[in-house]
Amino acid sequence: MFMANPLRPPPSTLSACDPHSQRKVRQPFGGASGAAAGAAFIAVSVSGPGGAEHTPDGGGSGRGPYPAAMLTEAETLTPELETLLARAMFPHPERIRRTLEEYRSDPERHVFAWVMDGQPVSAAGLRQHGEAVEVLHLGTAAGEEGRGHARALLRALAAHLNAAPLVAETDDNAVGFYRRAGFEVTTAPPKGGRPRYLCTLTRS
C-alpha cells in the first residue's frame, strides 16, 4: 500500500498565512531529480512585525495565522545550518562530521530552519519514521536561546506535515522544553541507565 510521505507535500499545495486553510508550500524537494541528489534543505522564513516573540500559531493556542510565514527551498546544507545542527549533537568532532555527512547523503533526512531577518536561528533535522516524522536534532543559535525560535519552528513543522505526528525521543534535560511546546510525553525505555521520554505533537 502506498503511504504518502508527509515531508513531501503535493505540488498543488498553495501559499497563505493561515496554516489551517490553504497553506502555500512550493514543491519543497525539487521533484524526483532533487530527491535523487540526496537530502533536501528547507528554510521557514518569517518576516513582518512578529519578530522573535511570534510563534506560528500566534501564541501557543494551536490556532491562528502565521505572521507572514512562507516555506522556501535551499539548495545545500550551509555552514550556518551545520552549526545549528551541531549544537544539538554530542560534542565530539568526528561524530559531528559523520552525522552531518549523513544529512548530506541520506535522502530520508531533511533539514528545516527558522529564519529571522535573513539568518537561520534554529534548525531541525528530521526523518520519516513509519507514519510519523522524527526530530533527530534541534539546535538554536548561540545567544538566541529562550526566545521561542525552536518552539516556533516545531509548531510550523507540525502545521506543514500533512497531519503526520511529529515525534522526538529525549532525556531529562530537554523533556520540559517539549512539554512546553505542546508535545504529549510518555516514558520510553531507558538508555545507559538514564530515563528517556517519547514526545509526540499531533496536529488536530
C-alpha positions as CSV (number, residue, x, y, z in Angstrom):
1,M,0.0,0.0,0.0
2,F,1.3,3.4,-0.9
3,M,1.9,5.8,2.0
4,A,2.3,9.4,1.3
5,N,5.4,11.0,2.6
6,P,4.4,13.9,4.9
7,L,7.8,15.5,4.3
8,R,7.0,15.8,0.6
9,P,3.7,17.7,0.2
10,P,1.9,17.5,-3.2
11,P,3.0,20.2,-5.7
12,S,-0.6,21.5,-5.7
13,T,-0.4,23.0,-2.2
14,L,-0.9,26.7,-2.1
15,S,0.7,29.6,0.0
16,A,-1.2,31.6,2.5
17,C,-0.7,32.9,6.1
18,D,-3.2,30.6,7.7
19,P,-1.8,27.0,8.3
20,H,-5.3,25.7,8.8
21,S,-6.6,26.9,5.4
22,Q,-4.9,26.8,2.0
23,R,-1.3,27.0,3.1
24,K,1.1,27.8,0.3
25,V,4.1,25.5,0.1
26,R,6.3,25.3,-3.0
27,Q,7.2,21.7,-4.1
28,P,9.9,21.6,-1.4
29,F,12.3,18.9,-2.6
30,G,12.6,19.7,-6.3
31,G,10.8,16.6,-7.6
32,A,12.5,13.3,-8.4
33,S,15.8,14.7,-9.5
34,G,16.1,16.7,-6.3
35,A,15.4,13.6,-4.2
36,A,17.9,11.5,-6.1
37,A,20.6,14.1,-5.4
38,G,20.5,13.5,-1.7
39,A,19.0,15.3,1.3
40,A,16.9,18.4,0.7
41,F,17.0,21.5,2.9
42,I,14.1,23.8,3.6
43,A,14.0,27.2,5.3
44,V,11.0,28.6,7.1
45,S,11.2,32.3,6.5
46,V,9.4,34.8,8.8
47,S,9.0,38.5,8.3
48,G,6.8,41.3,9.4
49,P,6.2,42.8,12.9
50,G,6.0,39.5,14.7
51,G,9.7,39.2,15.4
52,A,11.1,36.5,17.6
53,E,8.2,36.6,20.1
54,H,5.7,35.5,17.4
55,T,5.0,31.7,17.3
56,P,3.4,30.1,14.2
57,D,0.1,29.8,16.0
58,G,0.1,33.4,17.2
59,G,0.7,32.5,20.8
60,G,0.6,28.8,21.6
61,S,-3.1,28.1,21.1
62,G,-2.7,25.7,18.2
63,R,-4.9,28.1,16.1
64,G,-4.4,31.4,14.2
65,P,-2.3,32.5,11.3
66,Y,1.4,32.6,10.8
67,P,3.0,36.0,11.0
68,A,3.8,36.4,7.2
69,A,5.5,32.9,7.1
70,M,6.4,31.1,4.0
71,L,8.4,28.0,3.0
72,T,11.4,28.4,0.7
73,E,13.8,25.9,-0.7
74,A,17.5,26.0,0.0
75,E,20.0,24.1,-2.2
76,T,22.6,22.9,0.3
77,L,23.4,22.3,3.9
78,T,25.1,25.6,4.6
79,P,27.7,26.3,7.3
80,E,25.1,28.1,9.3
81,L,22.8,25.1,9.3
82,E,25.6,22.8,10.1
83,T,26.5,24.9,13.1
84,L,22.9,24.9,14.3
85,L,22.5,21.2,14.0
86,A,25.9,20.5,15.6
87,R,24.7,22.4,18.7
88,A,22.2,19.6,19.2
89,M,24.8,16.8,18.8
90,F,27.2,15.1,21.2
91,P,30.3,17.4,21.2
92,H,32.7,15.0,19.5
93,P,34.2,16.4,16.3
94,E,34.3,13.1,14.4
95,R,30.8,12.1,15.4
96,I,29.5,15.5,14.3
97,R,31.3,15.3,11.0
98,R,29.8,11.8,10.3
99,T,26.3,12.9,11.3
100,L,26.4,16.0,9.1
101,E,27.6,13.8,6.2
102,E,24.5,11.6,6.7
103,Y,22.4,14.7,6.3
104,R,24.1,15.5,3.0
105,S,23.8,12.0,1.6
106,D,20.7,10.4,3.0
107,P,17.6,11.4,1.0
108,E,15.4,10.3,4.0
109,R,16.9,13.1,6.2
110,H,15.6,16.7,5.9
111,V,16.6,19.9,7.5
112,F,14.2,22.8,8.3
113,A,15.3,26.2,9.6
114,W,13.6,29.1,11.4
115,V,14.9,32.3,9.7
116,M,14.7,35.7,11.2
117,D,16.0,38.8,9.3
118,G,17.6,36.6,6.7
119,Q,19.6,34.5,9.2
120,P,18.7,30.9,10.4
121,V,18.3,31.0,14.2
122,S,17.1,27.5,14.8
123,A,17.2,24.2,12.7
124,A,15.6,20.8,13.0
125,G,16.9,17.6,11.4
126,L,14.1,15.2,10.5
127,R,13.4,11.8,9.0
128,Q,10.2,9.9,8.4
129,H,9.7,7.1,10.9
130,G,6.7,5.0,9.9
131,E,3.7,7.3,9.7
132,A,5.4,9.9,12.0
133,V,8.2,12.4,11.4
134,E,11.0,12.1,13.9
135,V,13.0,15.1,15.2
136,L,16.6,13.9,15.2
137,H,18.3,17.1,16.1
138,L,17.0,20.5,17.2
139,G,19.5,23.4,17.7
140,T,19.3,27.1,18.3
141,A,22.0,29.7,17.6
142,A,24.2,30.9,20.5
143,G,22.7,33.9,22.1
144,E,19.2,33.2,20.7
145,E,18.2,30.6,23.3
146,G,14.9,31.1,25.2
147,R,13.4,33.4,22.6
148,G,10.9,30.9,21.2
149,H,12.7,30.1,17.9
150,A,12.8,26.3,18.3
151,R,9.3,26.1,19.6
152,A,8.1,28.3,16.7
153,L,9.9,26.0,14.2
154,L,8.3,22.9,15.7
155,R,4.8,24.4,15.5
156,A,5.4,25.4,11.9
157,L,6.6,21.9,11.0
158,A,3.5,20.4,12.7
159,A,1.3,22.6,10.6
160,H,3.2,21.6,7.4
161,L,3.4,17.9,7.8
162,N,0.1,16.8,6.4
163,A,-1.2,15.9,9.9
164,A,1.6,13.4,10.5
165,P,2.7,13.2,14.1
166,L,5.9,14.9,15.0
167,V,7.9,12.8,17.5
168,A,11.1,13.1,19.4
169,E,12.9,10.9,21.9
170,T,14.7,12.9,24.6
171,D,16.1,12.9,28.1
172,D,15.6,14.8,31.4
173,N,17.4,17.8,30.2
174,A,15.0,18.5,27.3
175,V,11.7,16.9,28.2
176,G,10.4,20.1,29.8
177,F,11.0,22.0,26.6
178,Y,8.9,19.6,24.6
179,R,6.1,19.7,27.2
180,R,6.0,23.5,27.0
181,A,5.9,23.2,23.2
182,G,2.7,21.2,23.4
183,F,4.1,17.7,23.0
184,E,2.5,14.7,24.8
185,V,5.2,12.9,26.8
186,T,5.3,9.2,27.6
187,T,8.1,7.1,29.2
188,A,10.5,5.4,26.7
189,P,12.9,2.5,27.5
190,P,15.9,3.9,29.4
191,K,19.3,4.1,27.7
192,G,22.5,3.6,29.6
193,G,20.5,3.6,32.9
194,R,19.1,7.0,32.2
195,P,15.4,7.9,31.7
196,R,14.2,8.6,28.2
197,Y,10.9,10.1,27.0
198,L,8.9,9.9,23.8
199,C,7.4,13.3,22.9
200,T,4.6,13.5,20.3
201,L,2.9,16.5,18.7
202,T,-0.2,15.8,16.7
203,R,-1.9,18.5,14.7
204,S,-5.6,18.3,15.4
